[in-house]
Every structure is written in C-alpha cells, then in structure tokens.
Amino acid sequence: MADNKVQYTEDSIKSLDWKEHIRLRPGMYIGKLGDGSAQDDGIYVLVKEILDNSIDEHMMGYGKTIDLKISEHKVEVRDFGRGIPLGKVVDCVSKINTGGKYDSGAFQKSVGLNGVGTKAVNALSEYFRVQSFRDGETKIAEFERGELFEDKKVEKTSERNGTKIVFKPDPTVFKNYHFIPEYLENQVWNYAFLNAGLSINFNGKKFYSDKGLHDLLDRRIDEESKRYPIIHLKGNDIEMALTHSNQYGEEYYSFVNGQFTTQGGTHLAAFREAIVKTIRDFFNKNFDAADVRQSIVASIAVRVQEPVFESQTKTKLGSHSVGPDGPTLRTFVNDFIKTELDNYLHKNQETANALLKRIMQSERERKEISGIKKLANERAKKANLHNKKLRDCRVHYDDKKGNEEAKNNTMLFITEGDSASGSITKSRDVQTQAVFSLRGKPLNCFGMTKKVVYENEEFNLLQHALNIEDGVENLRYRKIVIATDADVDGMHIRLLIMTYFLQFFPDLVKNGHLFILDTPLFRVRNKKETIYCYSEEERRNAIAKLGNKPEITRFKGLGEISPDEFGGFIGENIRLDPIILNKDTKIGDLLTFYMGKNTSNRQSFIIENLKVEKDIVEVESNAKKAADKAPLETE
C-alpha cells in the first residue's frame, strides 16, 4: 500500500521564479482574468498598474500630461515625469520588490507600494517594452512573457524626460479578450477627476478636470435628477462631493491615493456614518440612517500614508489610520465632514431645505411600505427554505472569507422557463454559478413605487436572492446575468428585467453588475471539430474553415441546447454583454421611451427603423447564395 502513496521528499519542494509565479497564480496579483466584459477584469488592471506609476510621478510634481493609446490588443503609456534611472530600467520592471516607492521621501501617499504592479504586467504580456528618457539619454528593454530578450545600450535623445511603456496582454492568459471603450473612458476620467490640472490624452481625446469630484458627480448624474446643487468640499488629504437624486438606492465613488476602491472599505464606511451623524445634528432630528442616505450620490477621496488594502488589486481599503502617527481614518473623515458639511449647510439654507425635503420624502415612502415589507419578508424567509426559483451556489461575492478569485467569478443567471433553467442548472459550476428561474414574463414595473417590489412575489424573491434590499454592498453575486432567448418574447423579458433593476436598483447597473448572456446562434461541425457561432460572420468563417459541407444547426432557444453543450458557453469561454450607462443615458427618459405609454413615439421609431422590402430582398438573396454553397441546416 505504501508504494502507491505520493512520496513527499526534497524533490517535492519547488521554487518558482517571479514570472512563473505570476503566470501560475495571476489572481494573486491582478484579481481575476476575464475577457474584458467586466470593468474590473484583468486587462483593465494591467492598464491601471502602468498608469498608477505615471500618476504617482504627477502627484510628486513631475509631469502635467500623460499620453495613452489603446488599440484592440496593444497599450502605450507615455508620461513626462522624471523617468526611471537608466541603470535600473530592467530591474524596475522585472525584479520583484524593486522600486522607488520604498524610499518614503521619493513617493509620499502613492498607490503602489510593494513593487509588484509593473512586474505583473510584464509577466502577463506577450510583449512588453520599457523606455526611459532622462537628462538627454534614453534606454530601452524588451520582454516576452517576462523574459528579457533585448537590452539596448544607453543612447542620446532630444525627447523630454519621462517613461514610455508598451505592452500586449498575453492571449493565452486573457482568452478572447477585448477592451470596452466605455470602461477605459471611465477609468481615465477617474484619474482626471482625482488629479485636477492633469491632462490625459487618450486615443486623441483630452481628459481634463478643473473641479475634481464635483465634475465626477456632474458626469454621473443628469441635471434634472439633482435635488440640490452638488456640495463640494476639500481639505488636506480629503475631498468629497455630495447630492441627492430622484432615483432609488445609494451611489458612491470612493478613492484612496487615486485608487478607485470599488468595494469601499474603512474610508467609505466612515463617510456614510459621518454624513448621517452630521445631518442629524444639523437638523436636530434623529432621522433613520436609511432615510438620510436614500437616493444619495456621493464621492470621497482620501490620501493616507502606507495604505493597507485587502487584496493586491486594491479595491477595498483595510487601513484604519491616516499615517503611522496620524488619527484613525474614521476620526479623520468624521471630523472633516462634521465641521465642513455643517458649515456649508449653515451658509446655504436653500440647499439645506432641499436636503431636508428629500429626507422627509424618503421617510414617508419607507413608512408607506413598512407593513407590506414586513409581510413580504416573512413570506420570502419561508420561501427561501424551499426556494424552487433559486438554485444557489456555494461561494458568494459578499463572503467574509474565501478565495477572492472565486468570489469575483460568482454569477446569478436569471432565466425564463423550465427547459432553459434546466440546461443551465445541469451544466453550471455549482461553486460560483447560481440560477434564478422566472415563471414567465415579469411585471412591467415602470413608473411604480418600490412598494411593488414587496407586493410582487417574484421581484421580492429576486431581491432576497441578490441580498440588495438594504443596498448593493452586500450583493451576493458579482455578476447578474440575464439569460433569455434571442426571440421577441426573450427580448421583451430582457427589457422587463432591466426595467426592474434600472427603476429600483440603478446603482447595481451603474457599478457594472448587470450583463446579458450571449449564446450561440449556430453550431457548425464535422466529424473532427465543432464550432459554435455567435453571428452570421462567425458562421461563414466556420464553414470556410471546416469545408466539405459540415453539418449546421440553427439554435432557436436556450431550451434546445443540451446541458453538455451549454457547459461550453457558461464556462471559461462565456461571452457576456455588459449593460453600460454612459453620461448621456438618462434613466427616466430611457424607461419612459421603451417601457412607458408613449405609443405614438415608439411606433414612429419602429417605422423609421424598419427594413424596407428592398433591404429584406437583399438580405434574403445573400442568405440564399450562402445556403447554395453550404449544406442544409438541421433544426
């Protein structure tokens, strides 16, 4: 028996070099991989890691401009800081725990302090090039997946001081990746808002902010939704902006040393607490905290020495003090808000009155639904014990402990009909993928109050499954995926679900949690290979590749795709289309047009966008030509 056991000897102990470790365990360094469909996917973290270094240079007073170019698979970042010391160019991008930020005199209150970021980008890129310009001289080094293959000698240059990094993410690590322009723009805008006076030229467009976080809120919320002008306050190492809107939920944007902490942390918890306390004291009324914060849209940015984040991706702050000898972060934030927000409200009575009016409205709405809310929650508790609608997974996004990569991969599929739910349930990853099954078309909740969320059993159970009744900070799944057929009924159900989230939980959508599952339209196969196609173009390419008249199947709905096949579409090759709200998207107008009773407007839109007979004939003619060359399809 002993002979069959794995031997544990000196040979069992392995030492990986830095690049091997990063490539073997990328999640430890960049959070998660992904294909670019989520705003915190690894390819955006790579961009951030390089930009952070340029921002730190700017913060130290070197360089007012950063040039950024991103094409489909290549990123270029050129700053005009001091430039990496020429003798250390190779070391700074290829030796772990090497960098200038260990010298606290050279970098105060910067984001990257552990000397890992740029090295992770190097190791996870199929091509990486660094060039430093310093005092009339320049040096270039080139790498392939972290391996140095070109170390050029120092040469003379007439270019301004600074550093230029070029890299191409490795497609063997980031499979089927693509950059989504809106995510990149949001990322660049955040850098601009947090560094008033810095110009970032991104793909020929200038990103610049004069008013910092005031501009951030201006971009995030349309003028008609603001209940009062944005309150914008600045102090040493702290800045905040605040207003209330007409939407449901709470919406926050928090930052530490220029890092967008998407999961909040100590500073955001202190901020939310301080706002409630200050407003209660100002009005001398013991408001319910939920009424004060309902419909808030706010942002806070702090700068602290030696910040402690809860992971390498720095999305949640764990620090509890401003610096080694400074006050606790809670005290620091509370003291600032208590003084500055109180002063502002005393000086701006009109704003104070509008704020009070919004709080009183939230209080009335809460009391109106308190009775039905209690009954609905009791009903939901009983249903949760035997909830046939929810097939849960084992790992959740809000778990206090556990693997970060697994938590970031959690998703809830919202499906319609037993056949589609059955296929996904049987083929899903039970660790991270859950399924919520609708019994048919949900209610069109446009224009209704939040009371309907509790009155409608299906909406209430969905709210409980997601754990978003009291806000999105306890969200149980990182991604909410609408999985419906691509026919007219499926599209309608998709719109109804999106209306539910946009109407009552818009912050969920704005924070990038809502997606549409992309499923294949065709299966093209021969005896040796099967290719799933998501478009007509992919179908044509597949036919050309397989040749010799392969078998083609046209999928009509999710229910007819076998569970074995479905596993291939929701695994590591899953394709998701994110629901993105840009600056010009006004939720009220959007929902009124698509889901309201403006029938004549919608009719005109449909008529104007209908394909005329000539277009249809042309499409059918092209389809017939393609069909003549291809075999008959099976259905």
PANU-988835 format. One record per residue (C-alpha): x, y, z. Coordinates in steps of 0.2 Angstrom, whole numbers, plus 5000, padded with zeros to 4 digits. Last residue first. Layout:
REM PANU-988835
XYZ;...
This chain:
REM PANU-988835
483451124817;484651054804;485351164791;485551114773;487351114766;488351274761;488651354744;486851364740;486551424758;487751574756;486851624740;485151604748;485751714763;486351854751;484651854742;483751854758;484752004764;484452094748;482652054747;482452124765;483352284761;482252314746;480752274756;481152414769;481952364785;481052454799;482052594808;480852734804;479352634807;479952574824;480452754830;478752814824;477852674834;478852714849;478352904849;476552854846;476452734860;477152844873;476452734887;478052694896;479352544894;480452604880;480352784879;479952814898;481252694903;482652794893;481952964898;482052914917;483752834915;484552974907;486052904896;487153044891;488553004903;488552824899;487552684906;488352514902;487452344902;488852224899;488752094885;489451924892;490351784882;490751634892;492351544886;492951504904;491251414907;489551474903;489551434884;490451264885;489351194899;487851234887;488451094876;488350964890;486651034896;485951014878;485451174868;483551164865;483051264880;484151414876;483151454860;483151444841;484851364838;485251344820;486251184817;487551164803;488351004797;489951024788;489951034769;491750994764;492551144772;492951164791;493751334790;492651404777;491051344786;491751414802;492151584794;490351594787;489651554804;490751684813;490051814800;488251764803;488551794822;488851694838;489551534831;489951374840;491251274831;491351084832;492850984826;493350814819;491750734812;491150894805;490351044814;489451204814;488351254828;487351414826;486551554835;487751544850;487351624867;487751794873;487251814891;486651994895;487552084910;487252184925;488552214939;489452364931;489352494946;488052594936;486952444934;486852404953;486752584957;485152594947;484252474959;482452524959;482052584941;483552524932;483552354940;481652324937;481752404919;483252284915;482152134920;480652204909;481852234894;482552054895;480851984896;480452084880;481952014871;481551834876;479751854869;480451934853;481751804850;483551804857;483151684871;483451734889;484951734901;485051894911;486751884920;486951964937;488851974940;489751984957;488451884966;487951904984;487752094985;488052155002;488752324997;487252344985;486052424996;484752375010;483652265000;485152204989;485352024995;485351954977;484251814982;483251924993;482952054979;482451904967;481251844980;480452014981;480352034962;479451864961;478251894975;477652064968;476952164983;478752194990;479552254974;477852344970;478052454985;479652524977;478552644968;477852614950;478352714935;479052564925;478652404934;478252304919;477852134928;478851984924;478651874909;478551694914;478951584929;480651664931;482051544937;483551604947;485151514944;486851514953;488651504947;490151504958;490451334966;489051244957;489851274940;488451264928;487951124916;486451054925;485751214931;486051304914;485051164904;483651154917;483351344918;483251344899;481951204899;480951264914;480551434908;481451604910;483151634916;484151744928;485851684929;486751734945;488651754945;490151724956;491851744947;492451884959;492151774974;493151634966;494651754963;494551814980;494651644988;493751635005;493251745019;491951875023;490851815009;489951955000;490351894982;489651714987;490351544985;489251384987;488051414973;486151434974;484751354963;483451494966;481651484960;481251324970;481551414986;481151294999;481951375015;482051535005;480151535003;479851545021;481051695023;480251775007;478551765015;479251845031;480051975020;478452015011;477452035027;478652155034;478852255018;476952265017;476852355033;478452465030;477852515013;477152685017;478352715031;479852705019;479052815007;478652945020;480452945027;481152955009;480153115006;480653185023;482453155018;482253245001;481353395009;482853405022;484053415008;483053544999;483053655014;484853635017;485253684999;484153845002;485053875018;486753885011;487953955024;487353845038;487353695027;489153735022;489753755040;488953585045;489753505029;491453575034;491553535053;490653365054;491353305037;493153345042;493053275060;492153115054;493453085040;494953105052;494153005066;493652855055;495452865047;496152845064;497252995069;499053015062;500752945069;500952805056;499852885044;497952915040;497452765051;496252615050;496952545034;495852405026;495452485010;494452384996;494852384978;496752374980;497052234967;498352164978;497052124991;496352195007;497252365005;498352435018;498852615014;500652675018;500252855021;498552915018;497653015004;495753025004;494453034990;492553034993;491153034981;489253054983;487553014975;486252994989;484552924984;484252855002;485652905013;484653015025;483152895025;484252745028;485052825043;483352845051;483253035056;483553085074;483253265072;484253415077;484353475059;486253505060;486553355072;485553235061;486453295046;488153275054;487853105061;487153035044;488553115034;489853045046;489252865045;489252865026;491052935026;491752825040;491152665030;491852745014;493552775022;493652595030;493252505014;492452534998;492252384986;492652484970;494152574978;494652684964;496452714968;497052894967;497852894985;496252814991;494652834981;492752814984;491352834972;489652804980;487852784974;486452744986;484752674981;483252744972;483252884960;482653064962;484453124967;485353184982;487053274981;488853254988;490653294984;492153254995;493953294996;495253235009;497153245010;497153425017;495353495014;494053505000;492153515000;490953504985;489053504989;488253474972;486753594968;485053524975;483853384971;484953334956;483953224944;483653354931;485553394929;486053224925;487053114936;488753034933;489653174924;489153304936;489653184950;491453174943;491553354939;491253394958;492553264962;493953364954;493353544949;494553584935;494553414926;495453364910;495353214898;495953264880;495453144866;496753084853;496752904859;496852954877;497753124880;497753134899;497953314906;498253344924;497553504932;496353424944;497153254949;495653144956;494453204942;495753164928;496152994935;494352954937;494053014919;495352884913;494552734921;492852794915;493552814897;494352634898;492652564903;491752654889;493052594876;492752404880;494452314878;494352144871;494951974877;494651804869;495751724882;496751834894;498151714899;498551634882;498051804874;499551884883;499252074886;500152174873;501352304881;502152474878;502852584892;503652754890;504452844904;504853034907;506153164902;505853264886;506553194870;508153254862;508953084864;510753014866;510852824868;511052704883;511352524877;509952404872;509352264882;508352154871;507651974875;507151994893;505951864898;504351924907;503151854894;504251924880;505252074886;506052224878;507252354886;507552534880;508752664887;508752854884;509853004887;509653194886;509353214905;508253054907;507152964895;506652794900;505952654888;505052504893;504352364881;503252224885;502652084873;501651934876;501152014892;500751934909;502551934916;502752124911;501052174918;501452084934;503252164935;502352334933;501252304948;502452214960;503552344969;502552334985;502052524987;500852554973;499652684977;500652834982;500552934998;502353004998;503552944985;505353004985;505553035004;504652865008;506052774999;505152604997;504252694982;505752694971;505652514965;506252334967;505252214977;505052094962;506352114949;505752134931;505152304928;506152404939;507752294937;507752324918;507752514920;508852524934;510452594926;509352724917;508552794932;506652784928;506052944920;505753104930;503953134924;503353164907;502253014905;502052894890;500852744891;500552634876;499352484876;499052354862;497752224858;496252314851;497052494852;497552584867;498552754867;498852854882;499853014883;500053084901;500253274904;500653384919;502353304923;503353294939;502653374955;502553214966;500753194962;501253194943;502553054946;501252954956;500052974941;501352894929;501652754941;499752724943;499552724924;500552564922;499552474936;497952544929;498252474911;498652304919;497052314930;496052354914;496652184906;496252094922;494352124923;493752254935;492652334922;491852174917;491752114898;493652124897;493951944894;494151894912;495751874922;495451904940;496251994955;497852064947;499252004958;498551854967;497351814953;498851784941;499451624950;500451524938;500951674927;501451774942;502351634950;503251594934;503751774932;504451794949;505451624949;504651474956;505451364969;504851194971;504851074986;504350894981;506150854976;506650864994;505350724998;503550695000;503150524991;501450504983;500750344990;500550184980;502150114987;501450125005;500050005000;
